[in-house]
């Protein structure tokens, strides 16, 4: 299996892990080196006030800043990244499930085409065998030339149908290889699909996970809003050279320490408005979750009912096949003695083909239903 989407999501997970390291790094003391120089000349009494500008200055400092009481904010950011990673993992699983479902369905289609080729080959072989006998009987004047030609037309139609089914199988197999990321164009024989539906119980936790993640993100954003309205305290220290170059500049090496403190007082009730937005988002999440749960339940019930109804058809179809095959055997014996019209034999073959095709179609429809049920029942 090859999918650029899955690789993209894998890289997004790795990128989110790096974001987590970045957040942890920003919580540590931050050191920066700064340097600045200033020269403000006074010409003929015109220039900046030297009391303010000092005429000239030179700074070269090493600054260290650290925010205190930052653990809750750090945990909130890390939780946000974790939820992002969980969402990416969910999207990755969802993409894999979608791809697996598409591949499984295409495999069923390709196998059905292969089975159609086998069936058409079987019918052509039967008709060719009877055609040789009918040709001999026609030469012996047991059957009319027109009856032989009627049978021959049926044979040619089936040979054409066999050729068409072979082309269809090649096309369906190519699509299967494309979905699976297989570049080999060699013809292969597909094994019978093995899809289990022994327990048609409902296990629907996977799809609900998306709504759980959305709710957790909503709660995380609410916590982030609360933290933005908490007091903030930081400390800083610097050391280096800072001088106006006016008096004993060689002595202007030193250091300083300090702190910053802020408390939100009034911002126009933005916190209340942000809470209102999150409340609306939470209501939307609940609406989508309830709607999806009902839809999923209905979908599973419908598919399960279709599987049960389909299973009930196999007995009748197999009985019809036995009768049709038995009639062909009887008609073949009668045709050898000239006691059967060729048209009746052709009708018997067509009835057999219809019954077999109905069995094939029912079998593969059942496999498709199981594939859909397995997809939604997560």
N, C-alpha and C positions, 0 to 999 in steps of 0.2 A: 504494500500500500504506500502510495506516495502522494503527498498533498502539501503545497506551499503554505496553505492556511494553517495547518498543524505546526509547521516549522515556524511560521510567523508568531503563533501563540506561544510556542516554546521559548522563542527569543524574548517575547514580552515578559514572560515569567522571570527570565534571567535579568532583564532590565529592571524589573520591580525589586528584585533582590539587591541590586546595586543601589536603588533608591533608598532602601532600608539602611544600607551602610552609610549613605550620604547623610541621612537624618541623624544617625548616631554620631557622625563626625561633627555635625553642626552643634550638637549639644555639649561638646567639649570646649574648653577655653580656646578662644580664637586670637591668634597673634598676627599682627600686621606691622610692617615697617613703612613709615611715611617720612617724606622729606619735602620741604618747601622753602623757597627763597623769595625775598621781596626787596625791591629797591624803589623808593619813591623820591625822586629828586625835587629840590626846591630851587627854582631859578628866579633870581631877582625878586624873591619874596613870594613867588607864585608856586603853589604845590599843595600836596596834602598836609593837613595839620600834623606836625611831627609828634604831638602828644598822642595822636591816634595811630599813626603809621610807624612811628619810631624811625622813619627815614629809610631804614633797611632792617631786614631780619633774616635769620637762617634757622631752620629746624631740621633735625634728623632724629626721629623718635622710634622706639619699639613699643607698640601698644598691645596690651593683653586685656580682652574683655570676656566676661563670663556671666551668664544669666543664672541667678539662684532660683530655687523652687521651680525648676523646669521639668521635673520628672513626669508630672501628669501630662504636660504638653507633648513631651517626647513619646510617652506611651500612646497618646491619642494619634500622633502621626504614624507611629509604627503599626497601630491597629488599622489605620486607614490603608496603609500599604499592604498589610496582610489581607484585608478584604479585597483589595485590587487583585492580589495574586489569586485568591480563591475564585474571583470572578473570571479571571483568565483561565484557570484550571477548568472551571465549569464550561466556558466557551470552547475550550479544547476538547473536553469530553463530548460536548454537544456536536461539535464538528465531526468528531470520530464516529459518533453514533449515526449521524446523517450519512456519512460516507459509507459506513458498513451497511446501512439499510439499502442505499443505492446499489452497492456492489452485490448484496444478497439478492435483491430483486432482479438485477440484470443477469445474475447467474441462473436464476430460475427461468428467465426468458430464454437465455442461451441454451439451457438444458432442454427446455420445451422444444426449441427449434431442432436440436439434435435428435430428440425423440421423434419429431415429425419426419425427419429424414429417414430414421430407422423404419418407421411405420410405412412410409411411402415406398421404401425399398422392398419391404415385405409384400406389399400389395402388388407392386410391379413384378416381383418374382412369381407370385401366384398367377397373375394374368399371363405372363410370358409362358409359363408351363401349360396353362389351359389353351393358350393361343396355338401352340404347336399341335395339340390334340385336335382343336377345332379345325385347323387347316387340313389335317389329314381326313377328318370326317367330311369336310366340305368337298374335298377332292373325290371322296367316295359317294358324293351326292346324298349324304345323310342330312346335311344342312345346306341351305341356300347360300349363294355367294353374298347376298345382301346381309344375311345374318352374321356371316364371318366379318364383313366390313364394319358392321355395327360394333362388334366386339373389338375389332382392331382400333376403331376410333377411341373407345374407352381406354384401351391399353396406351395409346399415344398420349391421351390426356393425362394419364397417371405418370407416364414418363416425364412429361413436361412439368407436372406438379412436383415430381421428385427433384428435378433440376432446380426449380424455383426454391424449394425448401433447402437445398444445399447452399444456394446463394444467401438465403436468409440466415442460415446458421453461421456462415462465415461473417456476415455483417454483425450479428448479435455477439459473436465471440470477439470481434474486433472492438466493439463498444465495451465489453467486459474488461478486456486488456487495457483499454484506455482509462477506465475508471480505477483500475487496480495499479496503474503506473507500470504496466508490463509492455515492453517494446518488442518482445518476441512475436513474430507473425506466424510461427509454425502452427499447423493444425494440431489440435489436441482432442482427446476424448474426455468429456466431463463426467464426473461421477454423480450419482444421484444426490440431490440436496438433502441434507440432514437437519431439518428444523424441528425442534421439539415443542410440543404443546401439551405435554402430559398433565401439567397442572395449570389450568387456566384461572389462576388466582390473580388478584390485583395487587401490585406493589408499585405505588406511584410516588416514591419519595424523591426521585432524581429531579423531576421538573419543578417540584416545589422548592428545591434548593435555591433556584434563581430568586424567588420572591423573598426567601429568608435572607439572602445576601443583600437584596435591596433594602430590607428593613434594618439590617445591621448597619449598612452604610448611612441610613437616615439617622440612626441613633448616634453613630460616630460623629456626624456633622453637628448634631445637637450638642454633644459634649465639647466639640471644638468651639462652638459659639459661646458656651458657658465659660470656657477657659479664656476666651478673649476679653471677658469682663472681670477677670480676676486681677488683683494687684500684681505688678511685675517689678522685680528687684534685680538689679545687676550691679556688678562691681567691675572696676577697671583699674589698671595700673600702666604707667608708661615710664620710660627712662631713655635718656639720650642727651641730645644737645639742642638747646633753644636759646637764641640770643638775638638781641637787637643790634649787636656789634658796636654799641655806643660806649660801653664802659666795661673794661676787663672781660672781653669776650672769651678769654681762655678759661674763665672760671664758670661759664654758664653750662656746665654739665650737671645734670640732676635727675630727679625722679619725682613722680607724684602718684597718688592713689585717690580713688573716689568711688562714688556709687550713683546709680540712677534708680529712681523709684517713680512709678506711675500708677494712678488709680482712675479708671473710667468713671466719670460722673454723669454726663449727659451727652447723648448722641442723637437726639430726636426719636427715641423709641425704636431704634433699628433692631435691637435684640428681639422685641416683640414681633416685629414684622418678619424677621428671619424665622422665628418660631412658627409663624403662620404659614410661611412657605413650606416648611418641613411637615407641618400638619397636613397640608394639602397633598404633598407628595406621599405621605403615609396612607392617606385615604385612597389615592390613586392605586398604590401598590395592592391594597386590600381588594379593591374592585377588580383589578386584573387577576389576582390570585383566585378569588371566588369564581370569576367567569371561567378561567382556565380549568379549575378543578371540575366544574360541571361539564365542560366540554370534553375533558379527558375521560371522565366517568362514562358519559354517553358514547364516546368513541369506542371505549373498551367493551362496553355492553353490546354495542352493535356488532363489532367484529367477532366477539365470542359467540353471539347468536348466529352469525353467518357461518362460522366454523361448524357449529353443531348441526345446522341445517344442511350444510354441504356434506358432512359425514353421513347423514341419513340417505343421501342419493347413491352412494357407492354400491349398495346391495342391488338396487334396481338396475343400475347401469351395467353391472357385471352380469346380471341375469340376461339383460338384453344382448350383451356380447355373446354369451353362450348360445342363445337361441340363433343369433345371426350366423355364428360360426358353424353351428350344427346344420343350418339350412344350406350354407355353402357346400359343406361336405356331401349332403344328400343330393343337391343340384349337380355337383360335379360328377357324381356317379350316374345320374340320369342323363347327363349330357353325353356321356361316353356311349350310351346306347341310343342316342337320338330322341329320347323321350322328354326332352325339355327344350323350351324355347330359349334362345340365347338372350333375349331381352329379359326373361325372368332371372337368368343367372346374373346378368348385369345389375338388376335391381337388388338381388341378394347381396352382391358385393358392395353396392352403394350403402345398403342398410348396415352392413358390417362396418364399413368405413365411418359412417355417421356415429355409430355407437362407440367405436374406439376413439374417435375424435372428441366425443362428449366426455369420455372417461379422462382423456388427456387434459382437456380444458378444465374439468372439475378438479383434477389432481393438482394442477398448477395454480388454479385460483385459490385452492386451499393453502398451498405453500405461501402464496402472496399474502393471504390473510394472516397466517401465522407470523410472517415477517413483520407485518404492520403491528400486530398485537405485541410482539416482542419489543418493538420500538417504543410504543406508547406505554407499555407496562414496565416503567422504570421508576 
